[in-house]
Amino acid sequence: MENTEVLDQPLSKEEKKQAKKAKRYEKKKKRYIFDHDIKYRGPLSYRYLRLIAWISVAVAQVVVMNSISAKLLAEPLIPSDVVEYGLEFFTPLSVPLFMIATFSTILNGNKSHKNVLIFYGAAYLGMAGAIIFAYYRYAAGIFRAIGEVTPDEFVSKLGSKFEINVFADLLMMSLFNFFISYKPKKYFQEESIYIFRSFALFPLLVAAMAYVMRIYVDFGKITVPFAIYPLLPTKPPAIYLLFILIVFWMKRRERNFRKFGGKEEDYPAFLNSNRTSLKFSIYVSVVMLIISVIDIVAVIILLEALQLGWIMLLSLGQSAGLMFAIPFMMLFSFTRKYDDSLDLIVVLFGVGLIALTYVEMGYRIYYAIMQNGLSL
């Protein structure tokens, strides 16, 4: 009888507070420690994201070549309103989709950090070298023939629109992810790991300096030799912010897994669960939407205070197109993995598409010049 009376006594405020705290803890714990996975698995894999990203890169080259045609001809090949309100909305998709696809291959164990860095490093140098050779071997002679003072001055007139090596951004972001996520096996152990993590600032500083340099070029303060452009990161700060948030979100999720009692050997299974994949897609989609909306609102507000030229100089509005990637992200799952032998076909398709873009746009510019009676 006495025991019943004790059980019927109401809980104190402190006990209620502790009970609510314990309930919240268990609710959060179930997000990371669970017995049954969800059934939903997005139908799109990293390969589909890469295909879309390559198409976005090709569209970006159309925009670049169209800017060149505007300088060489009385009117650009493609009307400016089509470029500004159509094509340019798709150009921001390339780097985020490439990096999310690459991120997924690391998460599902298909690629190592070392392989990613080697691939993007080689692609960065290879594309930069090919572009520099093609420019000085072929394009520079054409620019001189039509009366430009120097080819480098001509390219500087294009300023921030001259974005040609997407692998520069991919390499910088891969380096950032490496220094934040990789766990050194031999060096930088224990407290010295923070020294290793601090190296992540280096690629961000390179991207920031490239951004500032482009602004100075657009203002006409400096003239940069063409050979520098293929080596520069091209994307605005908002794209880097997106990737930084993704990297730190994954780090926090790993930390929470261990905080709620998850074991080291169980983490790969948690990471490659459908539940984690869906959470990843939702988080990335939400961040993309927020960045897009902020970018659009900033342009609308600043249009009243600044001229359109200033907004373009600061690369505002260039991240608005991220919202177009959201449907792909919600259908994406990084748990889907393949034999990577077929990935080379996707790369060849992308490179071929870009080459075709340059050849086709170059031919149309050449034909228009000849029609106008200019002799080369």
C-alpha positions as CSV (number, residue, x, y, z in Angstrom):
1,M,0.0,0.0,0.0
2,E,2.8,2.4,0.9
3,N,4.6,1.6,-2.4
4,T,1.4,2.6,-4.4
5,E,1.3,5.9,-2.6
6,V,4.9,6.6,-3.5
7,L,4.3,5.8,-7.2
8,D,1.2,8.0,-7.3
9,Q,3.1,11.1,-6.1
10,P,3.4,13.8,-8.8
11,L,6.8,14.5,-10.3
12,S,8.6,17.6,-9.2
13,K,9.5,20.3,-11.8
14,E,13.1,19.1,-11.8
15,E,12.0,15.5,-12.5
16,K,9.7,16.6,-15.3
17,K,12.6,18.6,-16.8
18,Q,14.8,15.6,-16.6
19,A,12.1,13.3,-18.1
20,K,11.6,15.7,-21.1
21,K,15.4,15.9,-21.5
22,A,15.6,12.1,-21.6
23,K,12.8,11.9,-24.1
24,R,14.4,14.4,-26.4
25,Y,17.7,12.5,-26.1
26,E,16.1,9.2,-27.1
27,K,14.3,10.9,-30.0
28,K,17.6,12.3,-31.3
29,K,19.3,9.0,-30.7
30,K,16.9,7.2,-32.9
31,R,18.0,9.4,-35.8
32,Y,21.5,7.9,-35.6
33,I,21.1,4.5,-33.9
34,F,18.3,2.5,-35.6
35,D,17.6,-1.2,-36.4
36,H,15.5,-0.8,-39.5
37,D,16.4,1.3,-42.5
38,I,13.8,3.2,-44.7
39,K,12.8,1.7,-48.1
40,Y,13.1,4.9,-50.1
41,R,16.2,5.0,-52.3
42,G,16.6,7.8,-54.9
43,P,16.8,6.4,-58.5
44,L,19.6,8.8,-59.6
45,S,23.2,7.9,-58.9
46,Y,26.4,10.0,-59.1
47,R,26.7,9.2,-62.8
48,Y,23.4,11.0,-63.6
49,L,24.6,14.1,-61.6
50,R,27.9,14.1,-63.6
51,L,26.0,13.9,-66.9
52,I,23.9,16.9,-65.9
53,A,27.0,18.7,-64.6
54,W,28.9,18.1,-67.9
55,I,25.9,19.5,-69.8
56,S,26.0,22.6,-67.5
57,V,29.7,23.0,-68.3
58,A,29.0,22.9,-72.0
59,V,26.2,25.6,-71.5
60,A,28.8,27.7,-69.7
61,Q,31.1,27.5,-72.6
62,V,28.3,28.6,-74.9
63,V,27.9,31.7,-72.7
64,V,31.7,32.4,-72.9
65,M,31.8,32.0,-76.6
66,N,28.7,34.1,-77.0
67,S,30.4,36.9,-75.0
68,I,33.4,36.6,-77.4
69,S,31.1,36.9,-80.4
70,A,29.6,40.1,-78.8
71,K,33.1,41.7,-78.8
72,L,33.9,40.6,-82.4
73,L,30.5,41.1,-84.1
74,A,27.9,43.9,-84.2
75,E,25.6,41.6,-82.2
76,P,26.2,38.4,-80.3
77,L,25.3,35.1,-81.9
78,I,22.7,34.4,-79.3
79,P,20.5,37.3,-78.1
80,S,21.6,38.7,-74.7
81,D,18.2,38.2,-73.1
82,V,18.3,34.5,-74.0
83,V,21.7,34.1,-72.4
84,E,21.0,36.2,-69.3
85,Y,17.5,34.8,-68.5
86,G,17.9,31.3,-69.9
87,L,21.3,29.8,-70.3
88,E,23.0,31.5,-67.4
89,F,20.6,29.9,-64.9
90,F,22.1,26.5,-65.7
91,T,25.7,27.4,-65.5
92,P,25.9,27.3,-61.6
93,L,24.9,23.6,-61.6
94,S,28.2,22.2,-62.8
95,V,30.5,22.6,-59.7
96,P,27.8,21.6,-57.0
97,L,26.7,18.6,-59.0
98,F,30.2,17.5,-59.8
99,M,31.3,17.9,-56.1
100,I,28.2,16.1,-54.7
101,A,28.8,13.3,-57.2
102,T,32.4,13.1,-56.1
103,F,31.4,13.4,-52.4
104,S,29.1,10.4,-52.9
105,T,31.9,8.2,-54.3
106,I,33.9,8.9,-51.2
107,L,31.0,8.3,-48.9
108,N,30.1,4.9,-50.4
109,G,33.7,3.8,-50.7
110,N,33.9,3.8,-54.5
111,K,36.8,6.4,-54.4
112,S,39.4,7.4,-51.9
113,H,40.4,11.0,-51.1
114,K,43.8,10.3,-52.8
115,N,42.1,9.1,-56.1
116,V,39.8,12.2,-56.2
117,L,42.7,14.6,-55.7
118,I,44.9,12.9,-58.3
119,F,42.0,12.9,-60.9
120,Y,41.0,16.5,-60.3
121,G,44.6,17.7,-60.2
122,A,45.4,16.0,-63.5
123,A,42.1,17.2,-65.1
124,Y,42.8,20.8,-63.8
125,L,46.4,20.9,-65.3
126,G,45.3,19.0,-68.5
127,M,42.4,21.3,-69.3
128,A,44.4,24.4,-68.4
129,G,47.3,23.3,-70.7
130,A,45.0,22.4,-73.5
131,I,43.1,25.8,-73.4
132,I,46.4,27.8,-73.1
133,F,47.8,25.9,-76.1
134,A,44.7,26.3,-78.3
135,Y,44.4,30.0,-77.4
136,Y,48.0,31.0,-78.2
137,R,48.2,28.7,-81.2
138,Y,44.9,29.6,-82.9
139,A,42.7,32.2,-81.3
140,A,45.4,34.8,-80.6
141,G,46.2,35.1,-84.3
142,I,42.5,35.6,-85.1
143,F,42.2,38.4,-82.5
144,R,45.3,40.2,-83.9
145,A,44.0,39.8,-87.5
146,I,40.8,41.7,-86.7
147,G,42.6,44.6,-85.1
148,E,42.7,43.9,-81.4
149,V,45.7,45.7,-79.8
150,T,46.7,42.6,-77.8
151,P,44.8,39.3,-77.3
152,D,45.3,39.6,-73.5
153,E,43.5,43.0,-73.4
154,F,40.7,41.5,-75.4
155,V,40.2,38.6,-72.9
156,S,40.4,41.1,-70.0
157,K,37.4,42.9,-71.5
158,L,35.4,39.8,-70.9
159,G,36.4,39.9,-67.3
160,S,34.3,37.7,-64.9
161,K,32.4,36.1,-67.9
162,F,35.6,34.3,-68.9
163,E,35.2,31.2,-66.8
164,I,36.7,28.2,-68.6
165,N,38.3,25.7,-66.2
166,V,35.6,24.2,-63.9
167,F,38.3,21.8,-62.6
168,A,40.0,24.6,-60.8
169,D,37.0,24.9,-58.4
170,L,36.6,21.2,-58.2
171,L,40.2,20.8,-57.1
172,M,39.9,23.6,-54.5
173,M,36.8,22.0,-53.0
174,S,38.3,18.6,-53.1
175,L,41.3,19.9,-51.1
176,F,39.0,21.6,-48.6
177,N,37.1,18.3,-48.1
178,F,40.4,16.3,-47.8
179,F,41.8,18.5,-45.0
180,I,38.5,18.6,-43.1
181,S,37.4,14.9,-43.5
182,Y,40.5,12.8,-44.0
183,K,42.0,11.1,-40.9
184,P,45.8,11.0,-41.3
185,K,47.3,7.5,-40.6
186,K,50.8,8.5,-39.5
187,Y,51.3,12.2,-39.1
188,F,49.2,14.9,-37.4
189,Q,48.0,12.6,-34.7
190,E,46.1,13.7,-31.5
191,E,46.3,17.5,-30.9
192,S,48.3,18.2,-34.0
193,I,45.3,17.1,-36.1
194,Y,44.1,20.8,-35.8
195,I,47.2,21.8,-37.8
196,F,46.2,19.5,-40.5
197,R,42.6,20.8,-40.5
198,S,43.8,24.4,-40.7
199,F,45.3,23.6,-44.2
200,A,41.7,23.7,-45.4
201,L,42.0,27.4,-45.4
202,F,44.5,27.3,-48.3
203,P,42.1,26.4,-51.1
204,L,39.5,28.9,-49.8
205,L,42.1,31.7,-49.8
206,V,43.1,30.8,-53.4
207,A,39.4,31.0,-54.5
208,A,38.9,34.3,-52.6
209,M,42.0,35.8,-54.2
210,A,40.8,34.7,-57.7
211,Y,37.4,36.3,-56.9
212,V,39.0,39.6,-55.9
213,M,41.3,39.6,-58.8
214,R,38.4,39.2,-61.2
215,I,36.7,42.2,-59.6
216,Y,39.8,44.3,-60.2
217,V,39.9,43.1,-63.8
218,D,36.3,44.0,-64.3
219,F,37.0,47.5,-62.8
220,G,39.8,47.9,-65.3
221,K,42.4,48.3,-62.6
222,I,44.6,45.4,-63.8
223,T,45.1,43.4,-67.0
224,V,45.8,39.7,-66.6
225,P,47.5,37.6,-69.2
226,F,45.3,35.0,-70.7
227,A,47.5,32.1,-69.5
228,I,46.4,33.0,-65.9
229,Y,42.7,32.6,-66.5
230,P,42.6,28.8,-67.0
231,L,44.3,28.4,-63.7
232,L,41.8,30.4,-61.7
233,P,38.8,29.2,-59.7
234,T,35.7,30.7,-61.3
235,K,32.6,30.2,-59.1
236,P,31.2,32.9,-56.7
237,P,31.5,32.6,-52.9
238,A,27.9,31.3,-52.6
239,I,28.9,28.1,-54.4
240,Y,31.8,27.6,-52.0
241,L,29.5,28.3,-49.0
242,L,27.2,25.5,-50.2
243,F,30.0,23.0,-50.3
244,I,31.5,24.1,-46.9
245,L,28.1,23.7,-45.3
246,I,27.7,20.2,-46.7
247,V,31.2,19.1,-45.5
248,F,30.6,20.4,-42.0
249,W,27.1,18.9,-41.9
250,M,28.6,15.4,-42.6
251,K,31.2,16.0,-40.0
252,R,28.6,16.9,-37.4
253,R,26.5,13.8,-38.4
254,E,29.5,11.6,-37.8
255,R,30.2,13.3,-34.4
256,N,26.6,12.8,-33.3
257,F,26.6,9.1,-34.3
258,R,29.5,8.5,-31.9
259,K,28.0,10.8,-29.3
260,F,24.8,8.6,-29.1
261,G,26.8,5.5,-28.7
262,G,27.6,4.4,-32.3
263,K,30.6,2.2,-32.7
264,E,33.4,2.9,-35.1
265,E,32.9,-0.3,-37.0
266,D,29.2,0.4,-37.4
267,Y,29.7,3.9,-38.9
268,P,30.1,2.8,-42.6
269,A,26.7,0.9,-42.4
270,F,25.1,4.0,-40.9
271,L,26.7,6.3,-43.5
272,N,25.5,4.1,-46.4
273,S,22.0,3.7,-45.2
274,N,19.0,5.0,-47.2
275,R,18.0,7.1,-44.2
276,T,21.3,9.0,-44.2
277,S,21.2,9.3,-48.0
278,L,17.7,10.9,-47.9
279,K,18.7,13.2,-45.0
280,F,21.7,14.3,-47.1
281,S,19.5,15.0,-50.2
282,I,17.0,17.0,-48.1
283,Y,19.7,19.1,-46.4
284,V,21.5,19.9,-49.6
285,S,18.2,20.8,-51.3
286,V,17.2,23.1,-48.4
287,V,20.6,24.9,-48.5
288,M,20.4,25.3,-52.3
289,L,16.9,26.8,-52.0
290,I,18.0,29.2,-49.2
291,I,21.1,30.3,-51.2
292,S,19.1,30.8,-54.4
293,V,16.4,32.9,-52.6
294,I,19.0,35.0,-50.8
295,D,20.9,35.6,-54.1
296,I,17.7,36.6,-55.9
297,V,16.5,38.9,-53.1
298,A,20.0,40.5,-52.9
299,V,19.9,41.3,-56.6
300,I,16.3,42.8,-56.3
301,I,17.3,44.9,-53.3
302,L,20.6,46.1,-54.7
303,L,19.1,47.0,-58.1
304,E,17.7,50.0,-56.4
305,A,21.0,51.1,-54.9
306,L,23.5,49.8,-57.5
307,Q,23.8,49.6,-61.2
308,L,23.4,46.3,-62.9
309,G,27.1,46.3,-63.8
310,W,28.0,46.4,-60.1
311,I,25.8,43.4,-59.4
312,M,27.5,41.4,-62.2
313,L,30.9,42.5,-61.0
314,L,30.2,41.0,-57.5
315,S,28.8,37.8,-59.1
316,L,25.4,38.3,-57.5
317,G,22.6,36.4,-59.1
318,Q,24.9,33.7,-60.3
319,S,23.8,31.2,-57.7
320,A,20.1,31.7,-58.3
321,G,20.1,28.7,-60.7
322,L,20.9,26.3,-57.8
323,M,17.2,25.8,-57.3
324,F,17.0,23.9,-60.6
325,A,19.2,21.2,-59.0
326,I,16.8,20.5,-56.2
327,P,14.6,18.0,-58.2
328,F,17.7,16.0,-59.1
329,M,18.9,16.1,-55.5
330,M,15.6,14.7,-54.2
331,L,15.9,11.8,-56.6
332,F,19.6,11.2,-55.8
333,S,21.0,8.6,-53.6
334,F,24.8,8.3,-52.9
335,T,24.3,4.7,-51.8
336,R,24.1,3.6,-55.4
337,K,27.5,2.4,-56.6
338,Y,28.9,0.7,-59.7
339,D,32.0,-0.7,-61.2
340,D,33.8,2.6,-62.0
341,S,35.2,1.3,-65.3
342,L,32.2,2.9,-67.2
343,D,32.9,6.3,-65.5
344,L,35.4,7.0,-68.2
345,I,32.6,7.0,-70.8
346,V,30.9,9.8,-68.9
347,V,34.1,11.8,-68.9
348,L,34.7,11.3,-72.6
349,F,31.1,12.3,-73.3
350,G,31.6,15.5,-71.3
351,V,35.0,16.4,-72.9
352,G,33.5,15.6,-76.3
353,L,30.5,17.8,-75.7
354,I,32.7,20.8,-74.6
355,A,34.9,20.3,-77.7
356,L,31.9,20.2,-79.9
357,T,30.6,23.4,-78.3
358,Y,33.9,25.2,-79.0
359,V,34.0,23.9,-82.6
360,E,30.4,24.8,-83.4
361,M,30.5,28.3,-81.7
362,G,33.9,29.0,-83.2
363,Y,32.7,28.1,-86.7
364,R,29.6,30.3,-86.3
365,I,31.8,33.2,-85.2
366,Y,34.2,32.7,-88.0
367,Y,31.4,32.4,-90.5
368,A,29.8,35.7,-89.2
369,I,33.1,37.5,-89.4
370,M,33.5,36.4,-93.1
371,Q,30.0,37.4,-93.9
372,N,30.7,40.9,-92.5
373,G,33.7,41.2,-94.9
374,L,36.5,41.0,-92.4
375,S,39.6,39.5,-93.7
376,L,41.6,37.1,-91.5
